[in-house]
Amino acid sequence: MKSFFDLSTPAKRFRFVAVLEAITWLALLIAMFFKWVLGHTEAVQVPGMVHGIVFVIFVLTTLVTHFALKWSPKVTLLALISSIPPFGTLVFEWWARRSGHLAELSDESADKPVALAS
């Protein structure tokens, strides 16, 4: 968790935005419950707008990551499609990390502490 807010690389930025997109999906789903089940029609205004903004940021981040990490068109298309179903970005991020598409996040040695030279 200590490195979750480290946005120093394209892979880390992609992971951050993918998680943020999933969180805003959850907020929108909760708001839709309030709108359609409980009748509060205004419930989706703010979560809907926030999710829309984060969705656009996710698409832009995916395109930047595509060029930075030299993703194939297939991987990029899968990343873009993952933003459609709720929590799909989390599934894609997990798959991309495990299959080596997220650079240093895919390298298990990146999580190990680095010894400082004296």
MMTF fields as JSON, N, C-alpha, C and O atoms, coordinates in Angstrom:
{
  "mmtfVersion": "1.0.0",
  "mmtfProducer": "UNKNOWN",
  "numBonds": 471,
  "numAtoms": 472,
  "numGroups": 118,
  "numChains": 1,
  "numModels": 1,
  "chainsPerModel": [1],
  "groupsPerChain": [118],
  "chainIdList": ["A"],
  "bondAtomList": [4, 2, 8, 6, 12, 10, 16, 14, 20, 18, 24, 22, 28, 26, 32, 30, 36, 34, 40, 38, 44, 42, 48, 46, 52, 50, 56, 54, 60, 58, 64, 62, 68, 66, 72, 70, 76, 74, 80, 78, 84, 82, 88, 86, 92, 90, 96, 94, 100, 98, 104, 102, 108, 106, 112, 110, 116, 114, 120, 118, 124, 122, 128, 126, 132, 130, 136, 134, 140, 138, 144, 142, 148, 146, 152, 150, 156, 154, 160, 158, 164, 162, 168, 166, 172, 170, 176, 174, 180, 178, 184, 182, 188, 186, 192, 190, 196, 194, 200, 198, 204, 202, 208, 206, 212, 210, 216, 214, 220, 218, 224, 222, 228, 226, 232, 230, 236, 234, 240, 238, 244, 242, 248, 246, 252, 250, 256, 254, 260, 258, 264, 262, 268, 266, 272, 270, 276, 274, 280, 278, 284, 282, 288, 286, 292, 290, 296, 294, 300, 298, 304, 302, 308, 306, 312, 310, 316, 314, 320, 318, 324, 322, 328, 326, 332, 330, 336, 334, 340, 338, 344, 342, 348, 346, 352, 350, 356, 354, 360, 358, 364, 362, 368, 366, 372, 370, 376, 374, 380, 378, 384, 382, 388, 386, 392, 390, 396, 394, 400, 398, 404, 402, 408, 406, 412, 410, 416, 414, 420, 418, 424, 422, 428, 426, 432, 430, 436, 434, 440, 438, 444, 442, 448, 446, 452, 450, 456, 454, 460, 458, 464, 462, 468, 466],
  "bondOrderList": [1, 1, 1, 1, 1, 1, 1, 1, 1, 1, 1, 1, 1, 1, 1, 1, 1, 1, 1, 1, 1, 1, 1, 1, 1, 1, 1, 1, 1, 1, 1, 1, 1, 1, 1, 1, 1, 1, 1, 1, 1, 1, 1, 1, 1, 1, 1, 1, 1, 1, 1, 1, 1, 1, 1, 1, 1, 1, 1, 1, 1, 1, 1, 1, 1, 1, 1, 1, 1, 1, 1, 1, 1, 1, 1, 1, 1, 1, 1, 1, 1, 1, 1, 1, 1, 1, 1, 1, 1, 1, 1, 1, 1, 1, 1, 1, 1, 1, 1, 1, 1, 1, 1, 1, 1, 1, 1, 1, 1, 1, 1, 1, 1, 1, 1, 1, 1],
  "groupList": [{"groupName": "MET", "atomNameList": ["N", "CA", "C", "O"], "elementList": ["N", "C", "C", "O"], "formalChargeList": [0, 0, 0, 0], "bondAtomList": [1, 0, 2, 1, 3, 2], "bondOrderList": [1, 1, 2], "singleLetterCode": "M", "chemCompType": "L-PEPTIDE LINKING"}, {"groupName": "LYS", "atomNameList": ["N", "CA", "C", "O"], "elementList": ["N", "C", "C", "O"], "formalChargeList": [0, 0, 0, 0], "bondAtomList": [1, 0, 2, 1, 3, 2], "bondOrderList": [1, 1, 2], "singleLetterCode": "K", "chemCompType": "L-PEPTIDE LINKING"}, {"groupName": "SER", "atomNameList": ["N", "CA", "C", "O"], "elementList": ["N", "C", "C", "O"], "formalChargeList": [0, 0, 0, 0], "bondAtomList": [1, 0, 2, 1, 3, 2], "bondOrderList": [1, 1, 2], "singleLetterCode": "S", "chemCompType": "L-PEPTIDE LINKING"}, {"groupName": "PHE", "atomNameList": ["N", "CA", "C", "O"], "elementList": ["N", "C", "C", "O"], "formalChargeList": [0, 0, 0, 0], "bondAtomList": [1, 0, 2, 1, 3, 2], "bondOrderList": [1, 1, 2], "singleLetterCode": "F", "chemCompType": "L-PEPTIDE LINKING"}, {"groupName": "ASP", "atomNameList": ["N", "CA", "C", "O"], "elementList": ["N", "C", "C", "O"], "formalChargeList": [0, 0, 0, 0], "bondAtomList": [1, 0, 2, 1, 3, 2], "bondOrderList": [1, 1, 2], "singleLetterCode": "D", "chemCompType": "L-PEPTIDE LINKING"}, {"groupName": "LEU", "atomNameList": ["N", "CA", "C", "O"], "elementList": ["N", "C", "C", "O"], "formalChargeList": [0, 0, 0, 0], "bondAtomList": [1, 0, 2, 1, 3, 2], "bondOrderList": [1, 1, 2], "singleLetterCode": "L", "chemCompType": "L-PEPTIDE LINKING"}, {"groupName": "THR", "atomNameList": ["N", "CA", "C", "O"], "elementList": ["N", "C", "C", "O"], "formalChargeList": [0, 0, 0, 0], "bondAtomList": [1, 0, 2, 1, 3, 2], "bondOrderList": [1, 1, 2], "singleLetterCode": "T", "chemCompType": "L-PEPTIDE LINKING"}, {"groupName": "PRO", "atomNameList": ["N", "CA", "C", "O"], "elementList": ["N", "C", "C", "O"], "formalChargeList": [0, 0, 0, 0], "bondAtomList": [1, 0, 2, 1, 3, 2], "bondOrderList": [1, 1, 2], "singleLetterCode": "P", "chemCompType": "L-PEPTIDE LINKING"}, {"groupName": "ALA", "atomNameList": ["N", "CA", "C", "O"], "elementList": ["N", "C", "C", "O"], "formalChargeList": [0, 0, 0, 0], "bondAtomList": [1, 0, 2, 1, 3, 2], "bondOrderList": [1, 1, 2], "singleLetterCode": "A", "chemCompType": "L-PEPTIDE LINKING"}, {"groupName": "ARG", "atomNameList": ["N", "CA", "C", "O"], "elementList": ["N", "C", "C", "O"], "formalChargeList": [0, 0, 0, 0], "bondAtomList": [1, 0, 2, 1, 3, 2], "bondOrderList": [1, 1, 2], "singleLetterCode": "R", "chemCompType": "L-PEPTIDE LINKING"}, {"groupName": "VAL", "atomNameList": ["N", "CA", "C", "O"], "elementList": ["N", "C", "C", "O"], "formalChargeList": [0, 0, 0, 0], "bondAtomList": [1, 0, 2, 1, 3, 2], "bondOrderList": [1, 1, 2], "singleLetterCode": "V", "chemCompType": "L-PEPTIDE LINKING"}, {"groupName": "GLU", "atomNameList": ["N", "CA", "C", "O"], "elementList": ["N", "C", "C", "O"], "formalChargeList": [0, 0, 0, 0], "bondAtomList": [1, 0, 2, 1, 3, 2], "bondOrderList": [1, 1, 2], "singleLetterCode": "E", "chemCompType": "L-PEPTIDE LINKING"}, {"groupName": "ILE", "atomNameList": ["N", "CA", "C", "O"], "elementList": ["N", "C", "C", "O"], "formalChargeList": [0, 0, 0, 0], "bondAtomList": [1, 0, 2, 1, 3, 2], "bondOrderList": [1, 1, 2], "singleLetterCode": "I", "chemCompType": "L-PEPTIDE LINKING"}, {"groupName": "TRP", "atomNameList": ["N", "CA", "C", "O"], "elementList": ["N", "C", "C", "O"], "formalChargeList": [0, 0, 0, 0], "bondAtomList": [1, 0, 2, 1, 3, 2], "bondOrderList": [1, 1, 2], "singleLetterCode": "W", "chemCompType": "L-PEPTIDE LINKING"}, {"groupName": "GLY", "atomNameList": ["N", "CA", "C", "O"], "elementList": ["N", "C", "C", "O"], "formalChargeList": [0, 0, 0, 0], "bondAtomList": [1, 0, 2, 1, 3, 2], "bondOrderList": [1, 1, 2], "singleLetterCode": "G", "chemCompType": "PEPTIDE LINKING"}, {"groupName": "HIS", "atomNameList": ["N", "CA", "C", "O"], "elementList": ["N", "C", "C", "O"], "formalChargeList": [0, 0, 0, 0], "bondAtomList": [1, 0, 2, 1, 3, 2], "bondOrderList": [1, 1, 2], "singleLetterCode": "H", "chemCompType": "L-PEPTIDE LINKING"}, {"groupName": "GLN", "atomNameList": ["N", "CA", "C", "O"], "elementList": ["N", "C", "C", "O"], "formalChargeList": [0, 0, 0, 0], "bondAtomList": [1, 0, 2, 1, 3, 2], "bondOrderList": [1, 1, 2], "singleLetterCode": "Q", "chemCompType": "L-PEPTIDE LINKING"}],
  "groupTypeList": [0, 1, 2, 3, 3, 4, 5, 2, 6, 7, 8, 1, 9, 3, 9, 3, 10, 8, 10, 5, 11, 8, 12, 6, 13, 5, 8, 5, 5, 12, 8, 0, 3, 3, 1, 13, 10, 5, 14, 15, 6, 11, 8, 10, 16, 10, 7, 14, 0, 10, 15, 14, 12, 10, 3, 10, 12, 3, 10, 5, 6, 6, 5, 10, 6, 15, 3, 8, 5, 1, 13, 2, 7, 1, 10, 6, 5, 5, 8, 5, 12, 2, 2, 12, 7, 7, 3, 14, 6, 5, 10, 3, 11, 13, 13, 8, 9, 9, 2, 14, 15, 5, 8, 11, 5, 2, 4, 11, 2, 8, 4, 1, 7, 10, 8, 5, 8, 2],
  "groupIdList": [1, 2, 3, 4, 5, 6, 7, 8, 9, 10, 11, 12, 13, 14, 15, 16, 17, 18, 19, 20, 21, 22, 23, 24, 25, 26, 27, 28, 29, 30, 31, 32, 33, 34, 35, 36, 37, 38, 39, 40, 41, 42, 43, 44, 45, 46, 47, 48, 49, 50, 51, 52, 53, 54, 55, 56, 57, 58, 59, 60, 61, 62, 63, 64, 65, 66, 67, 68, 69, 70, 71, 72, 73, 74, 75, 76, 77, 78, 79, 80, 81, 82, 83, 84, 85, 86, 87, 88, 89, 90, 91, 92, 93, 94, 95, 96, 97, 98, 99, 100, 101, 102, 103, 104, 105, 106, 107, 108, 109, 110, 111, 112, 113, 114, 115, 116, 117, 118],
  "secStructList": [7, 6, 6, 6, 6, 7, 7, 7, 1, 2, 2, 2, 2, 2, 2, 2, 2, 2, 2, 2, 2, 2, 2, 2, 2, 2, 2, 2, 2, 2, 2, 2, 2, 2, 2, 2, 6, 6, 7, 7, 4, 4, 4, 4, 2, 2, 2, 2, 2, 2, 2, 2, 2, 2, 2, 2, 2, 2, 2, 2, 2, 2, 2, 2, 2, 2, 2, 2, 6, 6, 7, 7, 2, 2, 2, 2, 2, 2, 2, 2, 2, 6, 6, 1, 1, 6, 6, 2, 2, 2, 2, 2, 2, 2, 2, 2, 2, 2, 6, 6, 6, 6, 4, 4, 4, 6, 7, 4, 4, 4, 4, 1, 7, 7, 7, 7, 7, 7],
  "xCoordList": [0.821, 0.0, 0.856, 0.411, 2.08, 2.928, 3.23, 3.432, 3.265, 3.616, 2.399, 2.561, 1.171, -0.023, -0.13, -0.579, 0.269, 0.17, 1.42, 1.515, 2.369, 3.553, 3.151, 2.885, 3.104, 2.663, 3.834, 3.665, 5.003, 6.22, 6.418, 7.258, 5.667, 5.841, 4.492, 3.454, 4.491, 3.211, 2.428, 1.204, 3.108, 2.415, 1.75, 0.622, 2.423, 1.858, 0.692, -0.297, 0.811, -0.314, -1.514, -2.652, -1.249, -2.34, -3.055, -4.285, -2.29, -2.88, -3.744, -4.859, -3.246, -3.974, -5.307, -6.347, -5.27, -6.492, -7.452, -8.667, -6.931, -7.792, -8.56, -9.753, -7.892, -8.561, -9.559, -10.669, -9.169, -10.071, -11.321, -12.422, -11.157, -12.303, -13.255, -14.472, -12.718, -13.559, -14.288, -15.451, -13.617, -14.25, -15.412, -16.471, -15.213, -16.299, -17.437, -18.59, -17.136, -18.192, -19.044, -20.273, -18.384, -19.107, -20.008, -21.167, -19.469, -20.264, -21.467, -22.559, -21.27, -22.373, -23.416, -24.614, -22.982, -23.936, -24.772, -25.978, -24.148, -24.876, -25.872, -27.016, -25.417, -26.307, -27.484, -28.597, -27.239, -28.339, -29.358, -30.552, -28.905, -29.837, -30.738, -31.954, -30.117, -30.903, -31.876, -32.988, -31.465, -32.339, -33.491, -34.653, -33.186, -34.202, -35.008, -36.169, -34.437, -35.173, -35.838, -36.99, -35.098, -35.623, -36.245, -36.854, -36.095, -36.761, -36.073, -36.696, -34.817, -34.075, -33.414, -32.279, -34.13, -33.66, -32.363, -31.62, -32.082, -30.868, -29.625, -28.518, -29.798, -28.696, -27.543, -26.409, -27.798, -26.733, -25.986, -25.008, -26.416, -25.807, -24.311, -23.518, -23.917, -22.496, -21.694, -20.658, -22.136, -21.359, -21.257, -20.237, -22.305, -22.284, -21.265, -20.529, -21.226, -20.263, -18.833, -17.945, -18.618, -17.274, -16.825, -15.686, -17.711, -17.356, -17.053, -16.123, -17.82, -17.574, -16.205, -15.495, -15.843, -14.526, -13.418, -12.442, -13.562, -12.533, -12.471, -11.39, -13.6, -13.616, -12.768, -11.96, -12.953, -12.16, -10.675, -9.82, -10.375, -8.981, -8.422, -7.26, -9.235, -8.788, -8.463, -7.437, -9.322, -9.07, -7.776, -6.956, -7.58, -6.356, -5.125, -4.084, -5.248, -4.135, -3.807, -2.638, -4.832, -4.607, -3.834, -2.914, -4.191, -3.491, -2.045, -1.142, -1.822, -0.457, 0.355, 1.512, -0.261, 0.42, 0.708, 1.751, -0.196, 0.003, 1.319, 2.115, 1.534, 2.754, 3.978, 5.048, 3.83, 4.972, 5.494, 6.705, 4.584, 4.994, 4.956, 5.167, 4.684, 4.656, 3.701, 4.051, 2.486, 1.459, 1.051, 1.093, 0.661, 0.108, -1.301, -1.92, -1.802, -3.184, -4.198, -5.199, -3.938, -4.848, -4.908, -5.996, -3.76, -3.724, -4.413, -5.17, -4.147, -4.768, -6.283, -7.024, -6.74, -8.182, -8.815, -9.898, -8.135, -8.639, -8.725, -9.683, -7.722, -7.744, -8.926, -9.617, -9.159, -10.273, -11.618, -12.522, -11.755, -12.998, -13.234, -14.378, -12.139, -12.28, -12.981, -13.469, -13.036, -13.674, -15.192, -15.879, -15.723, -17.17, -17.902, -18.805, -17.543, -18.267, -17.75, -16.579, -18.614, -18.142, -16.988, -17.039, -15.966, -14.778, -13.922, -13.01, -14.201, -13.396, -11.971, -11.054, -11.772, -10.412, -9.55, -8.34, -10.172, -9.412, -8.984, -7.861, -9.881, -9.56, -8.452, -7.516, -8.557, -7.521, -6.187, -5.156, -6.19, -4.934, -4.282, -3.064, -5.062, -4.543, -3.931, -2.819, -4.654, -4.159, -2.898, -1.928, -2.899, -1.758, -0.519, 0.593, -0.704, 0.427, 0.99, 2.206, 0.109, 0.552, 1.168, 2.048, 0.716, 1.226, 2.384, 2.851, 2.853, 4.031, 3.788, 4.739, 2.56, 2.249, 2.347, 2.193, 2.601, 2.705, 4.11, 4.279, 5.084, 6.498, 6.9, 6.806, 7.348, 7.901, 6.874, 7.252, 5.599, 4.59, 4.508, 4.076, 4.93, 4.912, 6.112, 6.081, 7.164, 8.392, 8.279, 8.211, 8.26, 8.101, 9.277, 9.132, 10.434, 11.59, 11.449, 12.178, 10.532, 10.334, 9.739, 9.884, 9.074, 8.465, 9.457, 9.164, 10.63, 11.619, 12.387, 12.612, 12.795, 13.542, 14.912, 15.549, 15.332, 16.621, 17.638, 17.397, 18.77, 19.831, 20.535, 20.869, 20.758, 21.455, 22.956, 23.455, 23.668, 25.122, 25.681, 25.166, 26.747, 27.311, 28.527, 29.127],
  "yCoordList": [-1.198, 0.0, 1.249, 2.304, 1.149, 2.321, 2.959, 4.171, 2.162, 2.72, 3.005, 3.392, 2.824, 3.038, 4.472, 4.698, 5.436, 6.838, 7.337, 8.523, 6.461, 6.801, 6.783, 5.718, 7.945, 8.069, 8.392, 9.094, 7.889, 8.277, 7.583, 8.017, 6.518, 5.804, 5.615, 5.698, 5.364, 5.125, 3.955, 4.028, 2.88, 1.714, 2.065, 1.642, 2.823, 3.21, 4.172, 4.094, 5.087, 5.995, 5.213, 5.477, 4.236, 3.429, 2.68, 2.668, 2.055, 1.314, 2.233, 1.864, 3.416, 4.363, 4.75, 4.742, 5.088, 5.519, 4.34, 4.528, 3.129, 1.946, 1.697, 1.395, 1.82, 1.642, 2.767, 2.526, 3.988, 5.125, 4.961, 5.301, 4.448, 4.227, 3.206, 3.373, 2.161, 1.15, 1.722, 1.396, 2.563, 3.184, 4.082, 4.077, 4.849, 5.721, 4.904, 5.332, 3.733, 2.826, 2.397, 2.397, 2.032, 1.62, 2.748, 2.52, 3.953, 5.102, 5.317, 5.632, 5.147, 5.32, 4.217, 4.488, 2.993, 1.899, 2.143, 1.899, 2.618, 2.94, 4.072, 4.027, 5.084, 6.206, 5.753, 6.254, 4.803, 4.293, 3.537, 3.579, 2.85, 2.208, 3.266, 3.098, 4.353, 5.419, 6.043, 6.42, 6.154, 6.763, 5.833, 6.236, 4.596, 3.716, 2.962, 2.635, 2.679, 1.929, 2.853, 2.649, 3.862, 4.745, 6.026, 6.79, 6.263, 7.402, 8.747, 9.774, 8.778, 10.039, 10.322, 9.911, 11.023, 11.208, 12.0, 11.849, 12.829, 13.648, 12.891, 13.427, 11.674, 10.924, 10.637, 10.471, 10.574, 10.201, 11.4, 11.214, 12.596, 13.768, 13.873, 13.931, 13.898, 14.066, 12.798, 12.884, 11.616, 10.413, 10.148, 9.653, 10.475, 10.294, 11.201, 10.775, 12.449, 13.392, 12.989, 13.013, 12.625, 12.227, 10.982, 10.911, 10.012, 8.797, 9.122, 8.563, 10.004, 10.399, 11.04, 10.748, 11.903, 12.556, 11.522, 11.531, 10.637, 9.621, 8.652, 8.167, 8.361, 7.511, 8.124, 7.435, 9.414, 10.103, 10.084, 9.869, 10.307, 10.246, 8.841, 8.688, 7.808, 6.432, 6.187, 5.587, 6.643, 6.462, 7.163, 6.581, 8.397, 9.127, 8.452, 8.349, 7.995, 7.308, 6.003, 5.64, 5.307, 4.075, 4.373, 3.634, 5.435, 5.777, 6.186, 5.798, 6.954, 7.337, 6.097, 5.957, 5.201, 3.978, 3.091, 2.439, 3.06, 2.303, 2.705, 1.85, 4.002, 4.482, 4.324, 3.945, 4.608, 4.56, 3.138, 2.918, 2.179, 0.802, -0.068, -1.279, 0.572, -0.121, -1.317, -2.422, -1.053, -2.084, -2.382, -1.503, -3.605, -3.961, -3.375, -3.053, -3.239, -2.75, -3.64, -3.144, -4.952, -5.873, -5.577, -5.535, -5.375, -5.078, -3.744, -3.611, -2.764, -1.444, -1.539, -0.931, -2.299, -2.471, -3.164, -2.782, -4.181, -4.852, -3.881, -3.918, -3.014, -2.02, -1.075, -0.769, -0.617, 0.304, -0.381, 0.215, -1.626, -2.37, -2.641, -2.719, -2.784, -3.083, -1.975, -2.205, -0.785, 0.323, 0.294, 1.076, -0.594, -0.623, -1.365, -0.791, -2.624, -3.262, -2.769, -2.412, -2.751, -2.343, -3.228, -4.454, -2.587, -3.237, -3.964, -4.704, -3.767, -4.387, -3.879, -4.614, -2.637, -2.093, -2.79, -2.923, -3.238, -3.983, -5.341, -5.787, -5.991, -7.288, -7.115, -7.913, -6.08, -5.845, -5.53, -6.056, -4.686, -4.325, -5.551, -5.708, -6.426, -7.664, -8.529, -9.035, -8.699, -9.5, -8.888, -9.603, -7.583, -6.913, -6.988, -7.156, -6.866, -6.974, -8.392, -8.581, -9.381, -10.776, -11.22, -12.08, -10.647, -11.072, -10.209, -10.402, -9.261, -8.484, -7.223, -6.642, -6.785, -5.587, -4.284, -3.206, -4.369, -3.152, -2.962, -2.587, -3.221, -2.941, -3.346, -4.519, -2.379, -2.688, -3.241, -3.871, -3.029, -3.621, -5.128, -5.871, -5.568, -6.986, -7.708, -8.928, -6.974, -7.554, -7.7, -6.702, -8.915, -9.14, -8.592, -8.284, -8.469, -7.932, -6.442, -5.896, -5.777, -4.344, -4.071, -2.97, -5.065, -4.896, -5.11, -4.781, -5.661, -5.929, -4.659, -3.844, -4.466, -3.273, -3.264, -4.301, -2.066, -1.89, -1.446, -0.518, -2.13, -1.76, -0.505, -0.399, 0.431, 1.661, 1.469, 0.921, 1.934, 1.83, 2.953, 4.072, 2.646, 3.684, 4.307, 5.204],
  "zCoordList": [0.0, 0.0, 0.0, -0.452, 0.5, 0.608, -0.741, -0.819, -1.801, -3.1, -3.976, -5.133, -3.45, -4.259, -4.757, -5.88, -3.954, -4.352, -5.067, -5.383, -5.323, -6.109, -7.576, -8.134, -8.2, -9.592, -10.516, -11.513, -10.192, -10.9, -12.244, -13.032, -12.529, -13.793, -14.478, -13.822, -15.781, -16.474, -15.894, -15.795, -15.51, -14.948, -13.628, -13.373, -12.794, -11.501, -11.67, -10.942, -12.64, -12.926, -13.446, -13.06, -14.336, -14.873, -13.749, -13.696, -12.853, -11.741, -10.885, -10.517, -10.566, -9.733, -10.377, -9.718, -11.659, -12.353, -12.532, -12.468, -12.755, -12.884, -11.592, -11.628, -10.462, -9.169, -8.929, -8.454, -9.255, -9.094, -9.956, -9.523, -11.157, -12.043, -11.432, -11.507, -10.834, -10.19, -8.978, -8.741, -8.22, -7.046, -7.478, -6.85, -8.546, -9.009, -9.602, -9.55, -10.168, -10.63, -9.44, -9.517, -8.337, -7.134, -6.631, -6.287, -6.593, -6.146, -7.057, -6.584, -8.355, -9.3, -9.128, -9.204, -8.902, -8.681, -7.428, -7.432, -6.369, -5.142, -5.404, -4.952, -6.143, -6.474, -7.337, -7.181, -8.25, -9.08, -8.238, -8.532, -7.198, -6.27, -5.619, -5.536, -5.162, -4.533, -5.526, -5.154, -6.781, -7.779, -8.147, -8.087, -8.526, -9.091, -8.037, -8.284, -6.888, -5.877, -4.859, -4.476, -4.432, -3.394, -3.942, -3.193, -5.238, -5.866, -5.742, -6.012, -5.345, -5.249, -6.6, -6.843, -7.468, -8.84, -8.932, -9.902, -7.958, -7.993, -7.509, -7.56, -7.051, -6.43, -7.382, -6.932, -8.673, -9.606, -10.193, -10.917, -9.903, -10.527, -10.247, -11.186, -9.009, -8.663, -8.957, -9.616, -8.489, -8.803, -10.308, -10.786, -11.042, -12.491, -13.157, -14.047, -12.723, -13.28, -12.923, -13.776, -11.675, -11.239, -12.002, -12.464, -12.132, -12.869, -14.338, -14.919, -14.919, -16.304, -16.479, -17.441, -15.561, -15.621, -15.455, -16.206, -14.483, -14.249, -15.428, -15.762, -16.06, -17.245, -18.356, -18.978, -18.601, -19.637, -19.266, -20.125, -17.991, -17.538, -17.734, -18.112, -17.481, -17.694, -19.166, -19.482, -20.056, -21.493, -21.892, -22.602, -21.449, -21.771, -21.163, -21.812, -19.922, -19.263, -19.989, -20.123, -20.454, -21.215, -22.493, -22.845, -23.184, -24.428, -24.156, -24.897, -23.114, -22.745, -22.367, -22.765, -21.597, -21.192, -22.4, -22.452, -23.36, -24.599, -25.268, -25.658, -25.395, -26.048, -25.153, -25.629, -23.874, -22.96, -22.762, -22.715, -22.646, -22.388, -23.64, -23.58, -24.774, -26.064, -26.066, -26.48, -25.587, -25.595, -27.023, -27.883, -27.275, -28.583, -28.688, -27.674, -29.914, -30.047, -29.315, -28.796, -29.275, -28.592, -27.095, -26.519, -26.461, -25.021, -24.753, -23.792, -25.602, -25.432, -25.577, -24.805, -26.565, -26.756, -25.548, -25.104, -25.021, -23.816, -22.636, -21.865, -22.501, -21.423, -21.587, -20.616, -22.796, -23.037, -22.802, -22.216, -23.252, -23.051, -21.565, -21.116, -20.801, -19.366, -18.596, -17.49, -19.163, -18.452, -18.576, -17.92, -19.406, -19.618, -18.495, -17.885, -18.201, -17.082, -15.73, -15.603, -14.735, -13.4, -12.929, -13.034, -12.418, -11.854, -12.88, -12.51, -14.16, -15.211, -15.225, -15.59, -14.834, -14.821, -13.777, -13.957, -12.679, -11.67, -12.22, -11.984, -12.951, -13.551, -14.59, -14.639, -15.415, -16.418, -15.764, -16.184, -14.75, -14.076, -13.477, -13.572, -12.862, -12.287, -13.39, -13.238, -14.496, -15.614, -16.221, -16.473, -16.457, -17.074, -16.193, -16.694, -14.9, -13.969, -13.996, -14.049, -13.96, -13.935, -15.257, -15.27, -16.36, -17.664, -18.166, -19.289, -17.353, -17.698, -18.499, -19.023, -18.608, -19.402, -18.62, -19.194, -17.318, -16.515, -15.944, -14.784, -16.758, -16.458, -15.049, -14.688, -14.251, -12.927, -11.957, -10.97, -12.2, -11.326, -11.539, -10.657, -12.728, -13.047, -12.469, -12.306, -12.159, -11.643, -10.133, -9.416, -9.653, -8.216, -7.419, -6.236, -8.05, -7.325, -7.058, -6.229, -7.736, -7.529, -6.145, -5.615, -5.563, -4.256, -3.114, -1.965, -3.43, -2.395, -2.076, -2.97, -0.828, -0.47, -1.151, -1.335, -1.512, -2.173, -1.119, -0.347, -1.113, -0.156, -0.65, -1.83, 0.239, -0.109, 0.01, 0.993, -1.015, -0.986, -0.111, -0.124, 0.657, 1.51, 0.898, 1.491]
}
